[in-house]
């Protein structure tokens, strides 16, 4: 299923493409952070940026990766969200789409 979906996304619609993005990256937190999530601190006369949340140092990084073109599905997603549909995850990690309010679902 996943293989056929990824092949369809790559070949039919160019929905997955190779691109790059840059930003503040915290190695310890394994996360890219926005400008509002970092602050500059001075330690022993040296200025550097750290994550506001964890205090771990960040570094400016550019990463090449595969990116999913979510914008291609904007209208479909808005329609789906406006209808109030949700995905319920069962205990066995099966997915069920419903137009009912979000609730915990068990088999």
N, CA, C and O atoms as a DFTB+ gen file, in Angstrom:
428 C
 N C O
     1  1       0.816      -1.188       0.000
     2  2       0.000       0.000       0.000
     3  2       0.867       1.262       0.000
     4  3       0.684       2.141      -0.842
     5  1       1.804       1.352       0.937
     6  2       2.653       2.535       1.032
     7  2       3.516       2.669      -0.215
     8  3       3.704       3.771      -0.730
     9  1       4.041       1.543      -0.701
    10  2       4.875       1.588      -1.892
    11  2       4.078       2.083      -3.089
    12  3       4.559       2.928      -3.844
    13  1       2.872       1.572      -3.274
    14  2       2.068       2.008      -4.419
    15  2       1.669       3.480      -4.273
    16  3       1.626       4.210      -5.263
    17  1       1.383       3.911      -3.061
    18  2       1.046       5.312      -2.830
    19  2       2.235       6.207      -3.149
    20  3       2.080       7.237      -3.805
    21  1       3.415       5.821      -2.691
    22  2       4.589       6.650      -2.946
    23  2       4.933       6.668      -4.430
    24  3       5.358       7.699      -4.952
    25  1       4.755       5.534      -5.122
    26  2       5.001       5.510      -6.559
    27  2       4.022       6.417      -7.288
    28  3       4.408       7.121      -8.221
    29  1       2.763       6.408      -6.874
    30  2       1.749       7.260      -7.487
    31  2       2.082       8.726      -7.248
    32  3       1.961       9.545      -8.158
    33  1       2.497       9.061      -6.036
    34  2       2.841      10.445      -5.719
    35  2       4.047      10.916      -6.529
    36  3       4.102      12.071      -6.951
    37  1       5.000      10.032      -6.742
    38  2       6.196      10.412      -7.477
    39  2       5.951      10.495      -8.980
    40  3       6.385      11.446      -9.629
    41  1       5.263       9.513      -9.528
    42  2       5.130       9.450     -10.975
    43  2       3.941      10.232     -11.510
    44  3       4.072      10.920     -12.523
    45  1       2.790      10.147     -10.864
    46  2       1.576      10.744     -11.412
    47  2       1.462      12.238     -11.153
    48  3       1.103      12.994     -12.056
    49  1       1.754      12.663      -9.969
    50  2       1.458      14.045      -9.643
    51  2       2.637      14.871      -9.216
    52  3       2.484      16.056      -8.917
    53  1       3.809      14.282      -9.180
    54  2       4.977      15.005      -8.699
    55  2       4.702      15.614      -7.321
    56  3       5.092      16.748      -7.043
    57  1       4.028      14.847      -6.469
    58  2       3.663      15.334      -5.141
    59  2       4.803      15.229      -4.144
    60  3       4.788      15.894      -3.108
    61  1       5.783      14.403      -4.448
    62  2       6.969      14.288      -3.606
    63  2       8.152      14.729      -4.452
    64  3       8.364      14.214      -5.550
    65  1       8.911      15.668      -3.948
    66  2      10.029      16.187      -4.716
    67  2      11.223      16.399      -3.792
    68  3      11.080      16.492      -2.573
    69  1      12.391      16.472      -4.396
    70  2      13.598      16.700      -3.621
    71  2      13.803      18.207      -3.504
    72  3      13.796      18.923      -4.505
    73  1      13.983      18.671      -2.294
    74  2      14.170      20.089      -2.053
    75  2      15.071      20.298      -0.858
    76  3      15.609      19.348      -0.290
    77  1      15.225      21.545      -0.487
    78  2      16.040      21.838       0.694
    79  2      15.390      22.966       1.482
    80  3      14.625      23.765       0.942
    81  1      15.706      23.011       2.749
    82  2      15.234      24.086       3.614
    83  2      16.332      24.400       4.614
    84  3      17.174      23.558       4.927
    85  1      16.306      25.616       5.100
    86  2      17.319      26.084       6.036
    87  2      16.648      26.611       7.289
    88  3      15.504      27.062       7.255
    89  1      17.364      26.548       8.379
    90  2      16.832      27.078       9.618
    91  2      17.719      26.741      10.798
    92  3      18.764      26.106      10.659
    93  1      17.279      27.178      11.951
    94  2      17.991      26.865      13.188
    95  2      17.697      25.421      13.552
    96  3      16.536      25.026      13.663
    97  1      18.750      24.635      13.739
    98  2      18.587      23.219      14.062
    99  2      19.247      22.918      15.396
   100  3      20.387      23.309      15.646
   101  1      18.512      22.218      16.246
   102  2      19.035      21.791      17.541
   103  2      19.333      20.302      17.467
   104  3      18.417      19.485      17.386
   105  1      20.602      19.953      17.493
   106  2      21.008      18.553      17.381
   107  2      20.461      17.734      18.554
   108  3      19.954      16.630      18.353
   109  1      20.560      18.260      19.766
   110  2      20.109      17.524      20.956
   111  2      18.604      17.255      20.918
   112  3      18.149      16.193      21.344
   113  1      17.832      18.222      20.406
   114  2      16.376      18.069      20.346
   115  2      15.906      17.436      19.032
   116  3      14.733      17.090      18.887
   117  1      16.835      17.287      18.073
   118  2      16.518      16.761      16.738
   119  2      15.340      17.504      16.129
   120  3      14.372      16.891      15.680
   121  1      15.433      18.861      16.117
   122  2      14.313      19.664      15.636
   123  2      14.797      20.963      15.003
   124  3      15.750      21.588      15.468
   125  1      14.111      21.352      13.925
   126  2      14.287      22.689      13.371
   127  2      13.432      23.640      14.195
   128  3      12.325      23.291      14.607
   129  1      13.943      24.834      14.434
   130  2      13.242      25.819      15.250
   131  2      13.092      27.125      14.475
   132  3      13.942      27.473      13.655
   133  1      12.006      27.838      14.742
   134  2      11.795      29.146      14.118
   135  2      12.606      30.199      14.870
   136  3      13.133      29.935      15.950
   137  1      12.699      31.388      14.290
   138  2      13.425      32.481      14.951
   139  2      12.851      32.794      16.327
   140  3      13.579      33.167      17.247
   141  1      11.521      32.637      16.455
   142  2      10.891      32.950      17.744
   143  2      11.147      31.868      18.797
   144  3      10.813      32.060      19.966
   145  1      11.725      30.756      18.406
   146  2      11.995      29.668      19.352
   147  2      13.445      29.635      19.812
   148  3      13.832      28.753      20.580
   149  1      14.258      30.597      19.345
   150  2      15.664      30.653      19.754
   151  2      15.966      32.017      20.360
   152  3      15.287      33.006      20.086
   153  1      16.991      32.041      21.181
   154  2      17.439      33.316      21.755
   155  2      18.960      33.312      21.795
   156  3      19.594      32.256      21.788
   157  1      19.532      34.505      21.838
   158  2      20.975      34.639      21.899
   159  2      21.398      34.759      23.358
   160  3      20.815      35.523      24.128
   161  1      22.412      33.999      23.720
   162  2      22.944      34.049      25.083
   163  2      24.447      34.296      25.014
   164  3      25.087      34.024      23.998
   165  1      24.987      34.805      26.085
   166  2      26.418      35.061      26.167
   167  2      26.998      34.205      27.284
   168  3      26.566      34.283      28.435
   169  1      27.973      33.397      26.929
   170  2      28.649      32.548      27.902
   171  2      30.139      32.834      27.838
   172  3      30.776      32.606      26.810
   173  1      30.695      33.333      28.933
   174  2      32.123      33.654      29.014
   175  2      32.561      34.546      27.852
   176  3      33.642      34.366      27.291
   177  1      31.706      35.509      27.499
   178  2      32.048      36.454      26.442
   179  2      31.723      35.983      25.032
   180  3      31.843      36.761      24.085
   181  1      31.315      34.730      24.870
   182  2      30.963      34.206      23.551
   183  2      29.448      34.225      23.377
   184  3      28.714      33.723      24.229
   185  1      28.984      34.801      22.280
   186  2      27.544      34.827      21.998
   187  2      27.171      33.661      21.098
   188  3      27.851      33.379      20.112
   189  1      26.090      32.994      21.446
   190  2      25.573      31.918      20.599
   191  2      24.071      31.790      20.833
   192  3      23.537      32.324      21.806
   193  1      23.409      31.093      19.950
   194  2      21.954      30.936      20.042
   195  2      21.623      29.582      20.647
   196  3      22.320      28.589      20.435
   197  1      20.517      29.578      21.420
   198  2      20.046      28.341      22.050
   199  2      18.535      28.247      21.882
   200  3      17.860      29.240      21.613
   201  1      18.028      27.043      22.046
   202  2      16.583      26.814      22.058
   203  2      16.010      27.423      23.335
   204  3      16.522      27.174      24.427
   205  1      14.950      28.218      23.203
   206  2      14.306      28.805      24.377
   207  2      13.725      27.706      25.262
   208  3      13.799      27.788      26.488
   209  1      13.149      26.679      24.643
   210  2      12.483      25.622      25.401
   211  2      13.459      24.735      26.169
   212  3      13.254      24.465      27.352
   213  1      14.528      24.278      25.494
   214  2      15.420      23.307      26.137
   215  2      16.736      23.905      26.619
   216  3      17.395      23.327      27.484
   217  1      17.130      25.061      26.068
   218  2      18.416      25.642      26.428
   219  2      19.591      25.046      25.676
   220  3      20.731      25.462      25.882
   221  1      19.329      24.066      24.796
   222  2      20.396      23.443      24.014
   223  2      20.829      24.376      22.884
   224  3      20.020      25.142      22.361
   225  1      22.117      24.309      22.507
   226  2      22.604      25.161      21.417
   227  2      21.972      24.784      20.071
   228  3      21.624      23.629      19.827
   229  1      21.838      25.800      19.208
   230  2      21.312      25.584      17.857
   231  2      22.357      26.065      16.859
   232  3      23.235      26.865      17.182
   233  1      22.237      25.557      15.646
   234  2      23.145      25.975      14.580
   235  2      22.339      26.160      13.304
   236  3      21.342      25.471      13.087
   237  1      22.774      27.095      12.456
   238  2      22.090      27.325      11.186
   239  2      22.449      26.176      10.252
   240  3      23.627      25.910      10.013
   241  1      21.436      25.496       9.725
   242  2      21.653      24.305       8.913
   243  2      20.801      24.357       7.661
   244  3      19.673      24.851       7.682
   245  1      21.346      23.848       6.580
   246  2      20.577      23.635       5.356
   247  2      20.537      22.136       5.130
   248  3      21.568      21.464       5.152
   249  1      19.325      21.614       4.912
   250  2      19.144      20.169       4.761
   251  2      18.416      19.864       3.469
   252  3      17.405      20.492       3.152
   253  1      18.925      18.910       2.732
   254  2      18.251      18.435       1.530
   255  2      17.431      17.211       1.905
   256  3      17.910      16.324       2.611
   257  1      16.187      17.170       1.425
   258  2      15.311      16.078       1.816
   259  2      14.187      15.931       0.799
   260  3      14.062      16.747      -0.114
   261  1      13.380      14.905       0.952
   262  2      12.183      14.754       0.130
   263  2      11.039      15.490       0.819
   264  3      10.847      15.370       2.029
   265  1      10.285      16.249       0.037
   266  2       9.222      17.093       0.571
   267  2       7.912      16.718      -0.093
   268  3       7.863      16.503      -1.304
   269  1       6.855      16.638       0.690
   270  2       5.512      16.327       0.190
   271  2       4.797      17.630      -0.131
   272  3       4.728      18.526       0.711
   273  1       4.269      17.740      -1.337
   274  2       3.606      18.959      -1.800
   275  2       2.158      18.984      -1.288
   276  3       1.221      18.737      -2.047
   277  1       1.990      19.279      -0.015
   278  2       0.682      19.302       0.635
   279  2      -0.244      20.345       0.017
   280  3      -1.463      20.171       0.014
   281  1       0.331      21.426      -0.505
   282  2      -0.488      22.492      -1.094
   283  2      -1.334      21.984      -2.269
   284  3      -2.357      22.589      -2.591
   285  1      -0.930      20.901      -2.904
   286  2      -1.708      20.333      -4.015
   287  2      -3.051      19.798      -3.548
   288  3      -3.958      19.611      -4.359
   289  1      -3.190      19.552      -2.260
   290  2      -4.410      18.974      -1.707
   291  2      -5.194      19.968      -0.864
   292  3      -6.083      19.580      -0.105
   293  1      -4.867      21.258      -0.996
   294  2      -5.465      22.295      -0.153
   295  2      -6.994      22.265      -0.194
   296  3      -7.635      22.221       0.855
   297  1      -7.581      22.288      -1.384
   298  2      -9.046      22.324      -1.493
   299  2      -9.693      21.069      -0.920
   300  3     -10.713      21.148      -0.235
   301  1      -9.099      19.910      -1.202
   302  2      -9.633      18.657      -0.661
   303  2      -9.562      18.637       0.859
   304  3     -10.507      18.210       1.521
   305  1      -8.446      19.095       1.413
   306  2      -8.278      19.107       2.863
   307  2      -9.240      20.082       3.531
   308  3      -9.811      19.775       4.577
   309  1      -9.423      21.262       2.927
   310  2     -10.366      22.225       3.492
   311  2     -11.783      21.670       3.487
   312  3     -12.520      21.828       4.460
   313  1     -12.164      21.020       2.394
   314  2     -13.487      20.409       2.309
   315  2     -13.648      19.355       3.408
   316  3     -14.666      19.309       4.097
   317  1     -12.636      18.521       3.555
   318  2     -12.663      17.432       4.528
   319  2     -12.772      17.983       5.947
   320  3     -13.535      17.465       6.763
   321  1     -12.008      19.034       6.236
   322  2     -12.030      19.631       7.575
   323  2     -13.342      20.366       7.847
   324  3     -13.868      20.306       8.959
   325  1     -13.869      21.055       6.843
   326  2     -15.118      21.787       7.024
   327  2     -16.306      20.856       7.243
   328  3     -17.288      21.243       7.877
   329  1     -16.223      19.638       6.726
   330  2     -17.278      18.649       6.943
   331  2     -17.208      18.059       8.349
   332  3     -18.127      17.366       8.783
   333  1     -16.129      18.332       9.047
   334  2     -15.981      17.836      10.416
   335  2     -15.545      16.385      10.480
   336  3     -15.716      15.725      11.504
   337  1     -14.982      15.888       9.389
   338  2     -14.532      14.496       9.392
   339  2     -13.269      14.375      10.226
   340  3     -12.513      15.335      10.380
   341  1     -13.058      13.210      10.750
   342  2     -11.851      12.973      11.532
   343  2     -11.364      11.561      11.271
   344  3     -12.089      10.726      10.730
   345  1     -10.151      11.312      11.655
   346  2      -9.593       9.966      11.571
   347  2      -9.497       9.441      12.986
   348  3      -8.911      10.079      13.860
   349  1     -10.072       8.282      13.205
   350  2      -9.977       7.656      14.513
   351  2      -8.985       6.506      14.415
   352  3      -9.041       5.702      13.484
   353  1      -8.097       6.437      15.363
   354  2      -7.107       5.376      15.380
   355  2      -7.557       4.337      16.392
   356  3      -7.740       4.634      17.573
   357  1      -7.732       3.129      15.915
   358  2      -8.170       2.067      16.816
   359  2      -6.976       1.580      17.628
   360  3      -5.832       1.956      17.371
   361  1      -7.257       0.768      18.573
   362  2      -6.204       0.241      19.434
   363  2      -5.169      -0.531      18.617
   364  3      -3.988      -0.529      18.963
   365  1      -5.594      -1.184      17.549
   366  2      -4.689      -1.959      16.704
   367  2      -4.076      -1.085      15.606
   368  3      -3.489      -1.602      14.655
   369  1      -4.214       0.246      15.737
   370  2      -3.671       1.208      14.787
   371  2      -4.284       1.092      13.400
   372  3      -3.616       1.348      12.399
   373  1      -5.542       0.710      13.341
   374  2      -6.284       0.782      12.096
   375  2      -6.916       2.160      12.035
   376  3      -7.283       2.721      13.068
   377  1      -7.048       2.709      10.843
   378  2      -7.616       4.037      10.691
   379  2      -9.046       3.937      10.199
   380  3      -9.359       3.102       9.350
   381  1      -9.903       4.773      10.721
   382  2     -11.296       4.807      10.321
   383  2     -11.694       6.263      10.132
   384  3     -11.509       7.086      11.029
   385  1     -12.243       6.581       8.957
   386  2     -12.671       7.945       8.686
   387  2     -14.126       8.069       9.070
   388  3     -14.947       7.211       8.743
   389  1     -14.437       9.146       9.767
   390  2     -15.790       9.339      10.254
   391  2     -16.154      10.808      10.179
   392  3     -15.278      11.671      10.244
   393  1     -17.454      11.103      10.041
   394  2     -17.871      12.498      10.089
   395  2     -18.479      12.827      11.447
   396  3     -19.199      13.815      11.596
   397  1     -18.184      11.996      12.422
   398  2     -18.662      12.218      13.782
   399  2     -17.587      12.937      14.579
   400  3     -16.450      13.059      14.123
   401  1     -17.931      13.403      15.744
   402  2     -16.966      14.079      16.603
   403  2     -15.844      13.118      16.968
   404  3     -16.024      11.900      17.001
   405  1     -14.688      13.698      17.240
   406  2     -13.536      12.875      17.606
   407  2     -13.811      12.183      18.932
   408  3     -14.221      12.815      19.906
   409  1     -13.581      10.890      18.954
   410  2     -13.743      10.124      20.190
   411  2     -12.799       8.939      20.132
   412  3     -12.355       8.538      19.057
   413  1     -12.506       8.400      21.257
   414  2     -11.647       7.223      21.311
   415  2     -12.429       6.025      20.806
   416  3     -13.579       5.821      21.193
   417  1     -11.812       5.236      19.947
   418  2     -12.486       4.118      19.311
   419  2     -11.717       2.840      19.583
   420  3     -10.506       2.781      19.370
   421  1     -12.406       1.832      20.046
   422  2     -11.783       0.520      20.251
   423  2     -12.631      -0.531      19.595
   424  3     -13.854      -0.409      19.529
   425  1     -11.969      -1.582      19.101
   426  2     -12.692      -2.690      18.483
   427  2     -13.438      -3.479      19.502
   428  3     -14.107      -4.454      19.158
